[in-house]
Amino acid sequence: MKEFRPAKKRIDVSVGESVRIIRELQGLSQDRLAELAGISKSTVSAIENDRVGLSVERAKVLARSTRQSAEQAARIVPR
């Protein structure tokens, strides 16, 4: 296995930015993430823009939602 080297430059990313990055890496729209998580699109937007705090429970729901989406995508994409 190849060894990983630490990044030369570190950047600070807010919680909201992290949610957006993960959502985009999963190929999800705000609408789809909201649907999977059972929250409104405006709440997803507010979280991503750091206008509302992210509770532990809501973070768990979002994490489960993005994992579920990744598993669904893995079943669709041929290997």
Secondary structure, DSSP 8 states (H G I E B T S, - for coil): -------SS-----HHHHHHHHHHHTT--HHHHHHHHTS-HHHHHHHHTTSS---HHHHHHHHHHHHHHHHHHHHHS--
